[in-house]
Structure formats: C-alpha cells, structure tokens
C-alpha cells in the first residue's frame, strides 16, 4: 500500500482536496438557504482555502481548469492531466454525496420530488433573469471572465518576480479571491469557475435519485456543459495568456521561449 500510495499521491491529494472543497462549499449552500449571498461567497472562499491547505503541498489544483491551464502555460506534465481531472471530479462527487447524506432530511422535506429547487443547493444554475432573457451567451461569458480572473491571480501569487505571499499564506489569498469572485461576478451563474465543482455534484445528485440534470437545462444547448464546464476551461487558459503576455518573464511560459 505504501508503494501504491506514493505512486498515486498527487491524484489522492486532488481527490481529498476536492472532497473537502465540496464539504465546505455545498455545506454553506445548504445552510445558507435563508442567509445572505455574501455568506455563500465567504463560505466558498473558506472551502477553497481549506482544500488547498489539505492538498496544496502535494498537488493543489482542485480544479480541472487550473490543471489544463498549468499544462498549457507552466509545463505541468500532460500525462498527469487525466488522473488529476478524474480525481478532482471523483472527490467533488464524494464531497457532495457526504453533504447530501448529512442534510437529506431537510432537503427531502423541502423538495421530496428531487427537483431543481434543491439541486441548485449542490450544483450551479443561472439566475432567473438570465433564464427568462433568453441570452445564452451571458452565462458562458460570465464563467470565462471569472475563471480568467482566478487564473491571473493564481499565476501572480506564484510568480517569484511579482508579489508572492509568504510561505503557507497562498490559501489565505485564495480565500479572499474566491470570496471576491462570488461577491462581484457570482450573481448570474453561481460562479462555478471549476468544472469539477459543478460536474461532481451533478453525478452525486443523479446517484441519489435526481432527474433532469443532464438535459438541455434552463437555457437549452446543454447549459451544464457549455457554461460551468466549458466556460472555465476556456477562461483559465485565457487568464494565463493575458498574464504571460503582459507581465510574466519566466521561461516556463510558451510565450517566453
């Protein structure tokens, strides 16, 4: 087991980190049903902070958009990408299942038919005014924009020639980053900025009996696929491209070779 664990230590860290991420994130979603939106944003900031503290010294991505972006712009080995993404989605699925198991009594009282009314506590859906407007591009633009900002900040705090935080303090920066993203860019799409954060809970909800999670969704054209999944996967590399084109001078970036 020790040899096996050492070989797959990084995917295990991503799995556990994403499980912690969803424990705090979906946990605050369920508990803040009657609370303020700011409390949700702050809860997700804490979720990312704790998740990175758990796995940051080993892997520390907890997001397929980050993994893809670092493979493209920071020489992260491509052979590790599939294992990381599988571990991230699996960990997010487990975390969502654990939270559902913890809160299934009030959730089933509120919504015994298992509809979108409570599915939105676990995964992401657009705001009602976005659905009614029929503007399908707003959602994906929102996710691209938010995720690009996230990656710009991540690259900045890991850039030794910029202003990196002291050792062990990067998760605190991420706490405020995600809190700020939620408070400023989260209203319209519930700011997935992480495909695993949306896809994992959808898988979990399917396991416990929810339906209509994989169809056309609120906006048609497979909303779950093109907004919380595809949007971050575009926005992450775009943020890296912007940071590297304007600021970064290190040799890891393909723009500087």
Buried (B, 14 or more C-beta within 10 A) or exposed (E): EEEEEEEEEBBBBBBBBBBBBBBBBBBBBBBBEEEEEEEBBBBBBBBBBBBBBBBBEBBBBBBBBBBBBBBBBBEBEEEBBEBBBBBBBBBBBBBBBBBBEBBEEEBBEEBEEBEBEBBBBBBBBBBEEBBEEEBBEBBBBBBBBBBBBBBBBBBBBBBEEEEBEEEEEBBBBBBBBBBBBBBEBBBBBBBBBBBBBBBBBBBBBEEBEBEEBEEEBBBEEBBBBBBBBBBBBBBBBBBBBBBBEEEBEBEBBEBEE
